[in-house]
């Protein structure tokens, strides 16, 4: 497989993963807009119920002076929203504008109430975008670290900068509030026209749905485009961090003509620019890039990959170092495979894969085992028969130190170790050496002295 084929296949797999994620994001956006539409429909219906006569409501009626009670009701609702919904700075500014421009008549109060629902909905949308784009940036930093090696220092800060960067002269937040302004203007026009024509609220609801459909589509398109931009910017930072001077463009899926024209071409990382020579080249663009390597560099990288831990493998080792390992080893020791959860089975698979890649430790090792009751320590001691094999059913943790715990009743020593896996590569301070479960040992000797149990083991091939 050539370098181009390898990277294109890898990025195509990531594209499929992104599409699945983005479908869930679209559902959330749809829910936000549907809630907004429902609340605004309630406001309009309430307006008609309150002020309409038998023959409907005229524009003149709608422009009559509003009561002080209605103004106070709006003020209470606005204060409640600001307090409960934790509005962003932009949302609070929008609220201030609504309040400042509200004229004291029924129609303007209706617009203010509708505006309140729109500010609430678009603020929720902005916060959802921020969370989602940040996640994509962080995920891409991690993915590139798994591919290239070194990661970005202070990922969270770098992600925040990428997410809030301007693209084509506007940030994602600017565009979201621009959509709100557009919808606000359309709503004002819709209400004005509807009142002049004496339209029934059901008729208004049909037009309202169309307006919201357009705004929702714009938001969904923006989400996909911004996700692509953030992913590309995260890739660029990762390429720079790992000293790659060039990158390669990959036109994926049913790519457009503009993207296909760039497919497999490589460019300087310093000149990498979304919209010019990197994704997104256009709205809804889902193409990608990878670090560019010539054939010899790719072959060398591919060989290094064989011994490099994946993110899941690293996570499996880190989790084993935590107290979670006690529960796992207990189940393995008791042959209770039926009690293993799917997550634990996946953990074992990744841990085993990691142990095959980690370097072996050469030297002497110690394992300290503590028991609450002496009879349990004696029973454990009796499992070891001098001259016989000892095969632990669980993973076996040992230390490079002379003794891990001086107070433990049982001290196990492994002389001339060669096959235990050194975990120091994950943490310079780590002294643990880990054996896969079912590793074979020979019992060289064992003694009991002053209420303590001492066992000497040696690895078997």
C-alpha positions in Angstrom: 0.0 0.0 0.0 1.4 3.4 -1.0 1.6 6.4 1.4 -1.3 8.1 -0.5 -3.5 5.0 -0.3 -2.8 4.5 3.4 -3.6 8.1 4.5 -6.7 8.4 2.2 -8.1 5.1 3.7 -7.4 6.4 7.2 -9.0 9.8 6.7 -12.0 8.2 4.9 -12.6 6.0 8.0 -12.4 9.2 10.2 -14.9 10.9 7.8 -17.4 8.1 8.5 -17.0 8.5 12.2 -17.5 12.3 11.8 -20.7 11.8 9.8 -22.2 9.6 12.6 -21.3 12.2 15.2 -22.7 15.1 13.1 -26.0 13.4 12.7 -26.4 13.5 16.4 -25.4 17.1 16.5 -28.0 17.9 13.8 -30.7 16.3 16.0 -29.7 18.6 18.9 -29.9 21.7 16.6 -33.3 20.5 15.3 -34.5 20.2 18.9 -33.3 23.7 19.8 -35.1 25.3 16.8 -38.2 23.2 17.4 -38.4 24.4 21.0 -37.9 28.0 19.9 -40.6 27.7 17.3 -43.0 26.1 19.8 -42.5 28.9 22.4 -42.9 31.6 19.8 -46.1 30.0 18.4 -47.4 30.0 22.0 -46.6 33.7 22.3 -48.4 34.5 19.0 -51.4 32.4 20.0 -51.5 34.0 23.4 -51.4 37.4 21.8 -54.4 36.6 19.6 -56.4 35.1 22.5 -55.7 38.2 24.6 -56.4 40.9 22.1 -58.4 39.5 19.1 -62.1 40.2 18.7 -64.5 37.9 16.9 -63.4 39.2 13.6 -59.7 38.9 14.4 -57.2 41.6 15.2 -56.2 44.6 13.2 -52.9 46.4 13.1 -54.5 49.4 14.8 -55.6 47.1 17.7 -52.1 45.6 17.9 -50.5 49.1 18.2 -52.6 50.1 21.1 -50.9 51.0 24.3 -49.9 48.0 26.4 -50.9 47.8 30.1 -48.4 48.2 32.9 -49.2 44.7 34.0 -48.1 43.3 30.7 -44.8 45.2 30.8 -44.2 43.9 34.3 -45.0 40.3 33.2 -42.4 40.6 30.4 -39.8 42.1 32.8 -40.3 39.2 35.2 -39.9 36.6 32.4 -36.8 38.3 31.1 -35.2 38.4 34.5 -36.0 34.8 35.1 -34.5 33.8 31.7 -31.3 35.7 32.4 -30.9 34.1 35.8 -31.8 30.5 34.9 -30.3 30.2 31.5 -26.8 31.6 32.2 -26.8 33.8 29.1 -23.5 34.5 27.4 -22.2 38.0 27.0 -23.6 38.2 23.5 -27.0 37.0 24.6 -27.2 39.6 27.3 -26.2 42.3 24.8 -29.1 41.2 22.5 -31.5 41.3 25.5 -30.4 44.9 26.2 -31.1 45.9 22.6 -34.6 44.3 22.8 -35.4 46.2 26.0 -34.0 49.5 24.7 -36.0 49.4 21.5 -39.2 48.1 22.8 -42.1 50.6 22.3 -45.0 50.5 24.7 -47.6 49.0 22.4 -49.0 45.5 22.1 -47.2 44.6 18.9 -43.8 45.7 20.2 -44.3 43.8 23.4 -45.1 40.7 21.4 -41.9 41.2 19.4 -40.0 41.6 22.7 -41.4 38.3 24.0 -40.6 36.6 20.8 -37.2 38.1 20.9 -36.7 36.7 24.4 -37.4 33.2 23.1 -35.0 33.8 20.2 -32.2 35.1 22.4 -32.7 32.0 24.7 -32.7 29.6 21.8 -29.7 31.1 19.9 -27.7 31.4 23.1 -28.3 27.7 23.7 -27.2 27.1 20.1 -24.0 29.2 20.5 -23.1 27.3 23.7 -23.8 24.0 22.0 -21.5 25.0 19.0 -18.8 26.0 21.4 -18.9 22.6 23.2 -19.1 20.6 20.0 -16.3 22.5 18.2 -14.1 22.3 21.3 -14.6 18.5 21.4 -13.7 18.2 17.7 -10.5 20.1 18.3 -9.5 18.1 21.3 -10.4 14.8 19.6 -8.3 15.8 16.6 -5.3 16.7 18.8 -5.5 13.3 20.4 -6.0 11.5 17.0 -3.0 13.3 15.5 -0.9 12.5 18.6 -1.7 8.9 18.1 -0.6 9.2 14.5 2.4 11.5 14.7 3.6 11.2 18.2 4.0 14.5 20.1 0.8 16.3 21.1 0.0 20.0 21.4 1.0 21.5 24.7 -2.0 22.9 26.6 -4.6 21.4 24.3 -7.6 23.1 26.0 -6.1 26.6 25.4 -5.2 25.8 21.8 -8.7 24.4 21.2 -10.3 27.6 22.5 -8.2 29.7 20.2 -9.1 27.6 17.2 -12.8 27.4 17.9 -13.1 31.2 18.3 -10.9 32.1 15.3 -12.3 34.1 12.4 -13.0 32.3 9.1 -13.9 34.4 6.1 -14.1 37.5 8.2 -16.5 36.1 10.9 -16.4 33.8 13.9 -19.0 31.0 14.3 -20.6 33.1 17.0 -20.9 36.1 14.7 -22.7 34.0 12.2 -25.1 32.5 14.7 -26.2 35.9 15.9 -26.4 37.1 12.3 -28.9 34.2 11.7 -30.8 35.5 14.8 -30.9 39.0 13.4 -32.1 37.7 10.0 -34.9 35.6 11.7 -35.8 38.5 13.9 -36.3 40.8 10.9 -38.3 38.1 9.1 -40.5 37.6 12.1 -41.2 41.3 12.4 -42.2 41.4 8.8 -44.3 38.3 9.1 -46.2 39.7 12.0 -46.7 43.1 10.4 -47.9 41.5 7.1 -50.1 39.0 8.9 -51.9 41.7 10.9 -52.4 44.0 7.9 -54.0 41.1 6.0 -55.9 39.9 9.0 -54.4 36.4 8.8 -55.4 33.7 11.3 -52.6 32.5 13.6 -52.7 29.1 11.9 -51.7 30.8 8.7 -48.9 32.6 10.5 -47.7 29.3 12.0 -47.2 27.9 8.4 -45.1 30.8 7.4 -43.3 30.6 10.8 -42.3 27.0 10.2 -40.8 27.9 6.8 -38.7 30.7 8.2 -37.4 28.5 11.0 -36.7 25.7 8.5 -34.3 28.0 6.6 -32.6 29.2 9.8 -32.2 25.7 11.0 -30.6 24.6 7.7 -28.2 27.5 7.9 -27.2 26.4 11.5 -26.7 22.8 10.5 -24.6 23.8 7.5 -22.5 26.1 9.7 -22.0 23.3 12.2 -20.6 20.9 9.6 -18.4 23.6 8.0 -17.0 24.9 11.3 -16.3 21.3 12.5 -14.2 20.8 9.3 -12.4 24.1 9.8 -11.6 23.3 13.5 -10.4 19.9 12.5 -8.1 21.3 9.8 -6.7 23.9 12.1 -6.0 21.2 14.7 -4.2 19.2 12.1 -2.1 22.2 11.1 -1.0 22.8 14.7 -0.2 19.0 15.1 1.9 19.0 11.9 3.8 22.1 13.1 4.3 20.5 16.5 5.8 17.4 14.9 8.0 19.3 12.5 6.2 18.3 9.3 6.9 20.8 6.5 4.3 19.6 4.1 0.8 18.1 4.2 -1.4 16.3 1.7 -5.0 17.0 0.7 -7.5 14.1 0.6 -10.8 14.5 -1.4 -13.2 12.1 0.3 -16.5 10.6 -0.5 -18.5 12.4 -3.2 -16.1 15.3 -3.3 -16.9 18.3 -5.5 -14.8 19.3 -8.5 -12.8 21.9 -6.6 -11.8 19.3 -3.9 -11.0 16.6 -6.5 -8.7 19.0 -8.3 -6.7 19.2 -5.0 -6.8 15.4 -4.3 -3.3 14.0 -3.3 -1.6 17.3 -3.9 0.8 18.4 -1.2 1.5 21.9 0.1 3.6 23.7 2.7 2.2 23.6 6.2 3.1 27.2 6.7 0.8 28.1 3.8 -2.1 25.9 4.9 -5.3 27.9 4.7 -8.9 26.5 5.1 -10.9 27.5 2.0 -7.8 28.0 -0.2 -5.8 24.8 -0.1 -7.3 23.0 2.9 -10.8 21.9 4.1 -13.4 23.2 4.3 -13.2 24.4 0.7 -16.9 25.1 0.7 -20.0 24.7 3.1 -20.6 21.0 4.0 -17.0 20.1 3.0 -15.8 16.9 4.7 -12.5 16.4 3.0 -9.3 16.1 5.1 -5.5 16.3 5.2 -2.6 14.3 6.5 1.1 14.9 7.1 3.0 14.4 3.8 5.9 11.9 3.8 7.9 10.6 0.9 8.2 6.8 0.4 11.2 6.2 2.7 9.9 8.4 5.5 6.5 6.7 5.2 8.1 3.2 5.5 10.1 4.3 8.5 7.0 5.8 10.1 5.0 2.7 9.4 7.6 0.5 11.1 7.6 2.8 14.2 3.8 2.6 14.4 4.1 -1.2 15.1 5.6 -0.5 18.5 3.7 2.7 19.3 0.8 2.4 21.7 -2.6 3.6 20.4 -4.7 5.9 22.6 -6.8 3.0 23.7 -3.8 0.9 24.6 -2.3 3.8 26.6 -5.7 4.3 28.4 -5.8 0.6 29.2 -2.4 0.7 30.9 -3.2 3.9 32.8 -6.4 2.4 34.0 -4.6 -0.8 35.1 -2.3 1.4 37.3 -5.5 2.7 39.1 -7.5 0.8 41.7 -9.8 -0.6 38.9 -7.2 -3.4 38.4 -8.2 -5.0 41.8 -11.7 -5.8 40.5 -10.4 -7.1 37.2 -7.7 -9.3 38.7 -10.2 -10.7 41.2 -12.4 -11.9 38.4 -9.5 -13.4 36.4 -8.1 -15.1 39.6 -11.5 -16.7 40.2 -12.0 -17.8 36.6 -15.1 -15.7 36.7 -15.1 -14.8 33.0 -18.9 -14.6 32.9 -18.7 -11.7 35.3 -16.5 -9.6 33.0 -18.3 -6.7 31.5 -18.0 -5.7 27.8 -15.9 -2.7 28.9 -13.6 -5.0 30.9 -13.2 -7.4 27.9 -12.2 -4.4 25.7 -9.9 -3.3 28.4 -8.2 -6.7 28.5 -7.8 -6.7 24.7 -6.2 -3.3 24.7 -4.0 -4.0 27.7 -2.7 -7.3 26.1 -1.9 -5.4 22.9 -0.1 -2.7 24.9 2.0 -5.3 26.8 3.2 -6.8 23.5 4.6 -3.4 22.5 6.1 -2.2 25.8 9.8 -2.9 26.5 10.8 -5.8 28.7 12.6 -5.2 32.0 15.8 -7.0 32.9 16.7 -7.3 36.5 15.3 -8.5 39.8 11.7 -7.7 40.9 9.6 -7.8 44.0 5.9 -8.3 44.7 4.4 -7.6 48.2 1.0 -9.2 49.1 -1.0 -8.2 52.1 -3.8 -10.2 53.8 -6.2 -9.3 56.6 -5.9 -12.8 58.2 -2.9 -15.0 58.7 -4.8 -18.1 57.5 -5.4 -16.4 54.1 -1.6 -15.7 53.8 -0.8 -19.3 54.7 -3.3 -20.6 52.1 -1.8 -18.3 49.5 1.8 -19.5 50.5 0.7 -23.1 50.1 -0.2 -22.6 46.4 3.6 -22.3 45.7 5.4 -25.7 45.5 9.2 -25.7 45.2 10.3 -27.1 41.9 6.9 -26.8 40.4 5.3 -24.3 38.0 3.3 -21.3 39.2 0.9 -19.8 36.7 -1.0 -16.8 38.0 -4.4 -16.4 36.4 -4.4 -12.7 36.7 -2.0 -9.9 35.6 1.0 -9.8 38.0 2.2 -6.4 39.2 5.8 -6.2 40.5 8.2 -3.4 41.3 11.8 -2.6 40.6 12.3 -1.6 44.2 13.9 -4.0 46.7 10.6 -4.2 48.6 7.3 -2.6 47.7 5.7 -2.9 51.2 7.8 -3.9 54.2 4.6 -4.6 56.2 3.1 -7.2 53.8 3.0 -10.8 55.1 4.1 -12.2 51.7 7.1 -11.1 49.8 7.7 -12.6 46.3 11.0 -12.1 44.6 11.6 -12.8 40.8 15.2 -13.2 40.0 16.8 -12.5 36.6 13.5 -11.2 35.1 13.5 -10.7 31.4 9.8 -10.7 30.3 8.0 -8.3 32.6 6.8 -5.2 30.8 8.3 -1.9 32.0 5.7 0.8 32.5 8.2 3.6 32.9 7.7 4.6 29.3 4.3 6.0 30.2 5.6 7.7 33.4 9.2 8.4 34.3 8.3 8.0 38.0 6.6 4.6 37.5 8.4 1.6 39.0 5.9 -1.0 38.1 6.7 -4.0 35.9 3.7 -5.9 34.7 3.3 -9.5 33.6 0.5 -10.7 31.3 -1.9 -13.1 32.9 -1.0 -16.8 32.7 2.7 -16.0 32.7 4.7 -19.1 33.7 7.1 -19.1 36.6 9.1 -21.8 38.4 9.2 -21.8 42.2 12.8 -21.9 43.2 12.4 -21.7 47.0 10.1 -20.5 49.8 10.5 -20.1 53.5 8.4 -18.9 56.5 10.3 -16.8 59.0 9.0 -14.7 62.0 5.4 -15.0 60.7 6.4 -13.7 57.3 6.3 -15.7 54.0 9.1 -15.4 51.4 8.9 -16.9 47.9 11.6 -16.9 45.2 10.4 -17.3 41.5 12.1 -17.5 38.2 10.5 -17.0 34.8 9.9 -19.9 32.5 10.1 -19.5 28.7 
